[in-house]
Structures are given as C-alpha cells and as structure tokens.
Amino acid sequence: MAVGLSQLSKLIPIKGIELGAIASGIRYQNRLDLVVIKASKESSCAAVFTRNAFCAAPVTLARTHLAQTSPHLLLINSGNANAGTGTQGLVDTKTCCTTLAQLDHTEITQVLPFSTGVIGIPLPVAVIQAGIPKLWNNLSPAGWEVAARGIMTTDTVPKGVSAQCTLQGHTVTITGIAKGSGMIRPDMATMLAFLATDVKIPKSLLQTCLNQAVEESFNRITVDGDTSTNDACVLLATGKKPAVIKSIDSQDFIIFRQTLTQVCQYLAQAIVRDGEGATKFIIIEVVEGATTQECTQVAYTIAHSPLVKTAFFASDPNWGRILAAIGRSDIPNLDVNKVSFYLNDLCVIGQGIIDPEYSEEKGQKVMKAEEITIKVVLGRGKMSSQIWTCDFSYDYVKINAEYRS
C-alpha cells in the first residue's frame, strides 16, 4: 500500500501531445503494457538516462537519436526491460522504432524507445509490432492516465501530476507521469518518467532545465540502492503557447524551472511512497556539513542501511543503527562530539551523546508514524542536503523473491 498517496489527480492535457496505452500481451494478458506519446513535430526534447554501464538497448538507441535530432515520438513498453540482450536487443529495438516511425511518415531518429521489466529476456518484437498500429489509431490528448498505468510494473498505483505557472501573461502547463517501485537509486532520474509542457523553449535550454530539476528530485531518492539498467526521464516542449523562454538568465526560465522541479519532486516522492512493500516515508535531512556532497553521502549511508530500514518497518527506535551509519559515512575528520540527530522534533543525540530528555517511549511514538524525518546535524559547516527513502518490509523480500515467478 503506497504511503500517503491518494488516487491519481486530474492530469491537464498539453496542447500538441497525444498519448495512450494498450494491453498487447508482452508479459501478461489483459494488462496495459505498450504506450506511445506523440508530440507535435516542431517540439523540442530533452532527456537524461541511467549511468549503469549495462544500460538497456533502448537507452543506447535513445541516446543516439537524441544526439542527432529532437525526437517527437516516444515508444514505451513494460514487462520486458530489453537489457542484457546484446546486439539482438538493439536490433529488436530498432525494428519496433521503425514500425512507429513508418506510421508517422518520419525518420527512425524521431523515435525514442524505453523499456521496463525483467532483464535478460528477448523483446517480443512481433507482439509489439502488432500492437503499435492499434495504439496509433487511439492516441488522445486525454490519454495521460491510461499511459501512467501502461508504464507500471510492480507499482501499486499510477503516478502523475500537473502544475502551472504564468509566463509573459500566459498560463503554461507541465504534466508528468512516472513509474518506479523497486531497483530505485536513480543516479540520474528514475525508472521511467515522461513530462511535457506547452511552452516554447530551445532544446539546449530545455536540457539544462531538466538536468537541474532532476538533480533536486529524482537524484534525491532511493528505495533499495540499486540503479536500474533502464532509467530515463524525458521532457517534451510543444511550443503551443505564445510564451517563449530565450535565456537561462531570464526570470521566465527561473519560474519555469521551479515549476518543473516541483513536478519532478512530486513524482520522485511518489515513487518512494510506493516503494516495494513500503510502509513508511522517510525524509533524511543532513545540515551543517562542510559540503553538500558530504551531507548527501551521510544521508544515503543512512538510507541504504538494511538495519535502519528494517527498524523503521518495525517502529523500533533502535537509534544506534542510525548513529553507526553516520559514523561509517567516510566523512574525513568528523568530530562526533559535534554531531546531533533528531527523529522529527525529538532530539536523540545531542553533541555526540544521548539527549537527557530522550526516552524509548518517546522514540517509539515517533517511529509509529507513517512519515518520519531524520535530521542529522554535523556541526562542521553551512551546507545541507535532503533525500527521500522508505523502509524495508517483509513484502519487499517477497516481491523481489517472486519477481520472475
């Protein structure tokens, strides 16, 4: 059960975007698994991809196509990652992209492919080729929700959000969907995220804006510390609104970037809230560090500790596990006598020793909450960082032990 996630909110259509999904039978019957997103041909496109060296075939091809042009077609399948499939995987991806490009009477470089699912299994090309024409004829500007469901794997709920801002007197909209639940430590973006806007902005500025938004959102989450082979985040800008962003120094760019970051942060947190088997949403905030990097390092060391994560699942205030994680974060010359940490507003450790007002009962009361903040004060500088994670439950093991069953 996703922590604190309600039903999918109303997603605002983006002028110049049509999308949809069908159940093609890639892995399961009668389950949405094939998605197409079509943008107007004059759209600009930006994307970020996984840094995993064993990246999937669609990631390799998408990078190539994005370097050559500004693609306006996205082809997404769930149920099969097409990763670890060698040269044949790349051939299969190209074949599927060609099928979609021919329907649009365009070049294959105008298609960006994406896959998610089981690694190491050949892509069922014939199934996808048969599904693409059926899907093509049913694309709709209102297809955001069905697309959000079509990219899901172990997700328990679809994830999407819309936000608006005013630029040059015009209302600009950003709508995005994402999927992800396990194998989440993006190191760029998330499992898969697709966003679109109606503002007009050059590809180079769009890429800069996406990079900055991703760094403050998807690059601040972890479920299990595993970076997927297929991570990707794409942003399409159709330019259908009169508002034009021309410079990185403009107020319009700043406002748009802030709105985009809000959308990305919502989607990133939604992924953590729907982490496989998650029962707790945990914010880890590290302050007074010498650098942002060391604050982030401490936060991830805590977040990736199975002992910490299982303690949160049990609502067990075993704070020694957090203390140990801080100590092994490999921070040079850390003065432990200046370190403090809190569970929400409850001080557990102050200046290196247990706070005299702390009690096991107070700690357990905090740990029973669904949403908890761990705040670490390093006492060595002015920098800070924040990440979002979740606990480990029995269901996390069950879901991943049975994933290929």
PLY file of the C-alpha trace (Angstrom):
ply
format ascii 1.0
element vertex 405
property float x
property float y
property float z
element edge 404
property int vertex1
property int vertex2
end_header
0.00 0.00 0.00
1.52 3.31 -1.10
2.26 5.61 1.85
0.15 8.76 1.75
-0.68 8.51 -1.95
-4.27 9.21 -2.93
-5.90 8.47 -6.24
-4.31 9.96 -9.34
-5.16 13.65 -9.51
-6.57 15.22 -12.66
-3.85 15.47 -15.27
-4.08 18.52 -17.51
-3.70 17.80 -21.25
-0.82 19.53 -23.05
-1.63 21.07 -26.40
0.43 19.27 -29.02
0.64 15.99 -27.07
-1.36 12.82 -27.79
-0.80 9.56 -25.96
-2.33 6.25 -24.98
-1.75 2.65 -23.94
-2.99 -0.82 -24.81
-2.66 -4.35 -23.44
-0.55 -6.05 -26.10
0.42 -9.18 -24.14
4.15 -8.53 -23.75
4.30 -10.47 -20.47
0.78 -10.61 -19.06
-2.56 -10.81 -20.80
-5.11 -8.02 -20.31
-2.59 -5.69 -18.70
-1.66 -2.31 -20.18
1.93 -2.64 -21.36
2.51 -0.59 -24.51
2.49 3.22 -24.61
3.04 5.80 -27.33
3.48 9.52 -26.69
3.28 11.73 -29.78
4.31 15.38 -29.71
3.90 17.95 -32.46
6.79 17.72 -34.88
8.21 21.15 -34.00
8.58 20.16 -30.33
11.91 20.27 -28.52
13.03 17.27 -26.47
15.41 16.72 -23.56
16.26 13.57 -21.61
18.56 12.06 -19.02
19.47 8.40 -18.78
20.89 5.82 -16.42
24.63 5.75 -15.73
24.56 1.98 -15.33
27.26 0.52 -17.63
24.93 -2.37 -18.51
22.34 0.03 -19.87
19.46 -1.46 -21.83
19.28 -1.49 -25.64
16.54 1.19 -25.75
18.70 3.51 -23.64
21.58 3.12 -26.08
19.37 3.86 -29.08
17.52 6.73 -27.38
20.82 8.43 -26.54
21.91 8.12 -30.16
18.67 9.52 -31.56
18.56 12.42 -29.08
22.13 13.40 -30.03
21.12 13.57 -33.69
17.82 15.46 -33.51
14.92 16.50 -31.26
12.61 13.45 -31.37
8.84 13.83 -31.05
7.75 10.19 -30.63
8.16 8.03 -27.53
7.63 4.25 -27.62
7.42 2.62 -24.18
6.85 -0.96 -23.14
6.56 -2.57 -19.71
7.02 -6.23 -18.83
10.38 -6.57 -20.59
13.49 -4.45 -19.98
15.33 -5.50 -23.16
18.52 -5.27 -21.10
21.32 -7.82 -21.12
20.14 -8.88 -24.58
23.28 -7.98 -26.56
23.28 -6.97 -30.22
19.94 -8.65 -30.86
18.32 -6.40 -28.27
19.45 -3.33 -30.19
18.19 -4.82 -33.48
14.83 -5.55 -31.86
14.53 -2.01 -30.52
15.30 -0.53 -33.93
12.69 -2.78 -35.53
9.99 -1.56 -33.16
11.01 2.07 -33.61
10.88 1.66 -37.39
7.30 0.39 -37.18
6.22 3.50 -35.27
8.22 5.88 -37.49
6.59 4.49 -40.63
3.12 5.18 -39.25
4.13 8.81 -38.71
5.93 9.00 -42.08
9.08 10.15 -40.34
12.65 9.02 -39.71
13.52 6.40 -37.08
15.66 9.02 -35.31
12.41 10.79 -34.37
11.54 7.87 -32.05
12.90 7.43 -28.52
12.38 3.88 -27.17
12.00 2.92 -23.50
11.51 -0.44 -21.78
10.98 -1.63 -18.22
10.54 -5.08 -16.72
12.51 -8.30 -16.49
16.18 -8.19 -17.56
17.72 -10.74 -19.91
14.66 -11.88 -21.85
14.39 -11.22 -25.62
11.94 -8.49 -26.57
8.73 -9.94 -28.12
9.06 -7.87 -31.28
6.10 -9.37 -33.15
3.77 -8.65 -30.25
4.89 -5.02 -30.05
4.74 -4.55 -33.83
1.18 -5.85 -33.85
0.18 -3.53 -31.03
1.67 -0.28 -32.35
-0.88 0.32 -35.20
-3.81 -0.38 -32.84
-2.38 2.08 -30.36
-1.57 4.69 -33.00
-5.21 4.96 -34.02
-6.35 5.57 -30.45
-3.99 8.30 -29.26
-5.69 11.12 -27.39
-4.76 14.39 -25.64
-6.59 12.95 -22.61
-4.53 9.75 -22.55
-2.28 10.67 -19.61
-3.92 8.41 -17.02
-4.01 5.33 -19.24
-0.36 5.97 -20.17
0.55 6.25 -16.48
-0.97 2.81 -15.94
0.69 1.38 -19.04
4.24 2.01 -17.78
3.71 0.35 -14.38
5.46 -2.87 -13.30
5.49 -3.56 -9.53
3.93 -0.16 -8.84
0.70 -0.40 -6.86
-0.66 2.96 -8.08
-0.17 5.13 -11.17
1.84 8.30 -10.59
1.18 11.62 -12.25
0.79 15.33 -11.58
0.21 18.65 -13.34
1.37 22.12 -12.38
1.02 25.56 -13.96
2.84 28.87 -13.92
2.37 32.23 -15.63
4.95 33.35 -18.18
4.58 36.54 -20.22
0.91 36.69 -19.26
0.19 33.14 -20.45
-0.63 30.08 -18.36
1.99 27.40 -19.03
1.28 23.80 -18.03
3.62 20.93 -17.13
2.19 17.42 -16.85
4.23 14.36 -15.95
3.88 10.66 -15.24
6.39 8.24 -13.72
6.81 4.64 -12.72
9.09 3.03 -10.21
8.85 0.98 -7.06
11.96 -1.19 -6.78
15.53 -1.08 -8.13
15.48 2.60 -7.25
18.66 4.61 -6.73
18.44 6.56 -9.95
21.80 8.35 -10.22
20.18 10.49 -12.94
16.44 10.17 -12.97
14.09 7.36 -12.13
12.95 4.10 -13.61
10.86 5.96 -16.17
9.42 9.48 -16.17
7.75 11.35 -19.01
6.90 15.05 -18.85
5.52 17.56 -21.30
4.89 21.29 -21.43
3.34 23.75 -23.87
5.99 26.46 -23.51
8.36 27.25 -26.38
11.99 26.70 -25.39
15.10 25.65 -27.35
16.41 22.12 -26.86
19.63 23.29 -25.16
17.77 25.35 -22.55
15.23 22.56 -22.05
18.07 20.12 -21.35
19.66 22.49 -18.83
16.34 22.95 -17.08
15.71 19.21 -16.92
19.21 18.50 -15.61
18.73 20.96 -12.77
15.25 19.70 -11.89
16.40 16.06 -11.88
19.30 16.85 -9.56
16.88 18.26 -7.00
14.31 15.48 -7.30
14.96 12.08 -8.85
18.60 12.23 -7.80
17.45 12.54 -4.20
15.54 9.27 -3.82
16.35 5.67 -3.03
14.31 2.59 -2.25
16.99 -0.10 -2.25
20.21 1.46 -3.56
20.05 -0.29 -6.93
20.46 1.81 -10.09
18.41 0.31 -12.92
19.69 -0.56 -16.38
16.75 1.32 -17.91
16.38 4.63 -16.05
15.22 7.53 -18.18
13.47 10.87 -17.78
12.15 12.76 -20.83
10.76 16.27 -21.21
8.91 17.41 -24.33
8.10 21.07 -25.05
5.50 21.60 -27.78
5.71 25.39 -28.01
1.95 25.68 -28.44
1.68 28.59 -26.00
2.90 32.07 -27.08
5.28 32.21 -24.09
8.90 31.81 -25.20
11.92 31.16 -22.96
15.02 32.54 -24.64
17.69 32.76 -21.95
18.92 30.86 -18.90
19.27 34.22 -17.15
15.65 35.22 -17.69
13.03 35.34 -14.93
10.84 33.15 -17.14
13.47 30.40 -17.13
13.73 30.57 -13.34
9.96 30.38 -12.85
9.61 27.52 -15.32
12.50 25.60 -13.75
10.96 25.99 -10.29
7.63 24.65 -11.53
9.32 21.76 -13.32
11.28 20.93 -10.16
8.02 20.85 -8.18
6.56 18.36 -10.66
9.68 16.21 -10.56
9.84 16.28 -6.76
6.22 15.16 -6.50
6.85 12.25 -8.87
10.13 11.32 -7.16
8.49 11.25 -3.74
5.56 9.28 -5.16
8.00 6.60 -6.27
9.44 6.32 -2.76
5.97 6.32 -1.20
5.14 3.39 -3.47
8.45 1.62 -2.84
8.09 -2.14 -2.96
6.47 -3.17 0.31
6.92 0.30 1.82
5.01 1.23 4.97
6.97 4.38 5.91
8.00 7.51 4.00
11.29 8.79 5.42
12.93 12.17 4.89
16.64 12.29 5.72
17.96 15.81 6.16
21.64 16.46 6.87
22.67 20.01 7.83
25.77 21.93 8.89
28.08 19.97 6.63
31.29 21.24 5.08
29.96 20.43 1.58
26.65 19.44 0.03
28.32 16.25 -1.20
29.25 15.05 2.28
25.74 15.82 3.55
24.30 13.72 0.73
26.83 10.98 1.47
25.70 10.76 5.10
22.05 10.76 4.08
22.48 7.91 1.60
24.56 5.86 4.06
21.66 6.01 6.48
19.07 5.35 3.76
20.90 2.32 2.39
21.33 0.57 5.74
19.11 -2.54 5.86
19.33 -2.38 9.64
17.97 1.17 9.70
15.26 0.40 7.14
14.04 -2.72 8.93
14.00 -0.88 12.28
11.67 1.70 10.76
9.40 -1.05 9.45
9.17 -2.47 12.99
8.70 1.02 14.51
11.71 0.15 16.64
13.64 3.24 17.89
16.95 1.43 17.57
18.83 4.70 17.16
22.23 3.04 17.45
21.81 1.88 13.85
21.48 5.47 12.67
24.46 6.52 14.77
26.55 3.72 13.27
25.57 4.73 9.74
26.63 8.33 10.35
29.96 7.11 11.71
30.74 4.94 8.70
29.82 7.58 6.13
33.53 8.13 5.45
33.44 11.84 6.33
37.04 12.99 6.91
37.85 14.34 10.37
34.28 14.04 11.62
34.09 15.34 15.20
31.46 13.05 16.73
31.21 15.36 19.74
29.55 17.94 17.49
27.06 15.54 15.90
23.38 15.59 16.84
20.36 13.87 15.31
16.61 14.04 15.65
13.58 11.89 14.89
11.09 14.55 13.81
11.46 17.15 16.60
12.70 14.61 19.16
16.41 15.04 19.94
18.00 11.60 20.27
21.69 12.51 20.21
22.93 15.95 21.16
26.60 16.85 20.81
27.61 13.21 20.49
25.70 11.76 23.47
22.14 10.70 24.17
19.88 13.62 25.00
18.84 13.57 28.68
15.19 14.17 27.70
15.09 11.24 25.29
13.23 8.06 26.23
12.41 4.79 24.46
8.71 5.58 24.73
9.12 8.95 23.02
11.23 7.35 20.29
8.70 4.63 19.60
5.86 7.13 19.37
7.69 8.89 16.54
8.63 5.63 14.82
4.99 4.52 14.63
4.16 7.40 12.28
3.88 6.76 8.53
6.02 9.80 7.72
9.22 10.46 9.65
12.11 12.90 9.33
15.65 12.01 10.39
17.60 15.22 10.87
21.38 14.98 11.29
23.42 17.99 12.41
27.12 17.54 11.58
28.31 20.78 13.20
31.10 21.42 10.69
29.80 23.91 8.11
26.84 25.61 6.48
25.85 23.18 3.72
22.88 20.80 3.71
21.17 18.09 1.69
17.93 16.14 1.79
16.88 12.79 0.33
13.74 10.66 0.48
13.55 6.93 1.17
11.32 4.24 2.69
11.52 1.23 4.99
12.10 -2.46 4.20
9.18 -4.76 4.99
8.52 -8.47 4.61
6.78 -7.65 1.34
9.93 -6.15 -0.20
11.62 -9.54 0.08
8.53 -11.37 -1.14
8.02 -9.12 -4.17
11.63 -9.43 -5.30
11.97 -13.12 -4.47
8.95 -13.85 -6.67
9.56 -11.19 -9.34
10.27 -13.67 -12.15
7.73 -16.25 -10.99
0 1
1 2
2 3
3 4
4 5
5 6
6 7
7 8
8 9
9 10
10 11
11 12
12 13
13 14
14 15
15 16
16 17
17 18
18 19
19 20
20 21
21 22
22 23
23 24
24 25
25 26
26 27
27 28
28 29
29 30
30 31
31 32
32 33
33 34
34 35
35 36
36 37
37 38
38 39
39 40
40 41
41 42
42 43
43 44
44 45
45 46
46 47
47 48
48 49
49 50
50 51
51 52
52 53
53 54
54 55
55 56
56 57
57 58
58 59
59 60
60 61
61 62
62 63
63 64
64 65
65 66
66 67
67 68
68 69
69 70
70 71
71 72
72 73
73 74
74 75
75 76
76 77
77 78
78 79
79 80
80 81
81 82
82 83
83 84
84 85
85 86
86 87
87 88
88 89
89 90
90 91
91 92
92 93
93 94
94 95
95 96
96 97
97 98
98 99
99 100
100 101
101 102
102 103
103 104
104 105
105 106
106 107
107 108
108 109
109 110
110 111
111 112
112 113
113 114
114 115
115 116
116 117
117 118
118 119
119 120
120 121
121 122
122 123
123 124
124 125
125 126
126 127
127 128
128 129
129 130
130 131
131 132
132 133
133 134
134 135
135 136
136 137
137 138
138 139
139 140
140 141
141 142
142 143
143 144
144 145
145 146
146 147
147 148
148 149
149 150
150 151
151 152
152 153
153 154
154 155
155 156
156 157
157 158
158 159
159 160
160 161
161 162
162 163
163 164
164 165
165 166
166 167
167 168
168 169
169 170
170 171
171 172
172 173
173 174
174 175
175 176
176 177
177 178
178 179
179 180
180 181
181 182
182 183
183 184
184 185
185 186
186 187
187 188
188 189
189 190
190 191
191 192
192 193
193 194
194 195
195 196
196 197
197 198
198 199
199 200
200 201
201 202
202 203
203 204
204 205
205 206
206 207
207 208
208 209
209 210
210 211
211 212
212 213
213 214
214 215
215 216
216 217
217 218
218 219
219 220
220 221
221 222
222 223
223 224
224 225
225 226
226 227
227 228
228 229
229 230
230 231
231 232
232 233
233 234
234 235
235 236
236 237
237 238
238 239
239 240
240 241
241 242
242 243
243 244
244 245
245 246
246 247
247 248
248 249
249 250
250 251
251 252
252 253
253 254
254 255
255 256
256 257
257 258
258 259
259 260
260 261
261 262
262 263
263 264
264 265
265 266
266 267
267 268
268 269
269 270
270 271
271 272
272 273
273 274
274 275
275 276
276 277
277 278
278 279
279 280
280 281
281 282
282 283
283 284
284 285
285 286
286 287
287 288
288 289
289 290
290 291
291 292
292 293
293 294
294 295
295 296
296 297
297 298
298 299
299 300
300 301
301 302
302 303
303 304
304 305
305 306
306 307
307 308
308 309
309 310
310 311
311 312
312 313
313 314
314 315
315 316
316 317
317 318
318 319
319 320
320 321
321 322
322 323
323 324
324 325
325 326
326 327
327 328
328 329
329 330
330 331
331 332
332 333
333 334
334 335
335 336
336 337
337 338
338 339
339 340
340 341
341 342
342 343
343 344
344 345
345 346
346 347
347 348
348 349
349 350
350 351
351 352
352 353
353 354
354 355
355 356
356 357
357 358
358 359
359 360
360 361
361 362
362 363
363 364
364 365
365 366
366 367
367 368
368 369
369 370
370 371
371 372
372 373
373 374
374 375
375 376
376 377
377 378
378 379
379 380
380 381
381 382
382 383
383 384
384 385
385 386
386 387
387 388
388 389
389 390
390 391
391 392
392 393
393 394
394 395
395 396
396 397
397 398
398 399
399 400
400 401
401 402
402 403
403 404
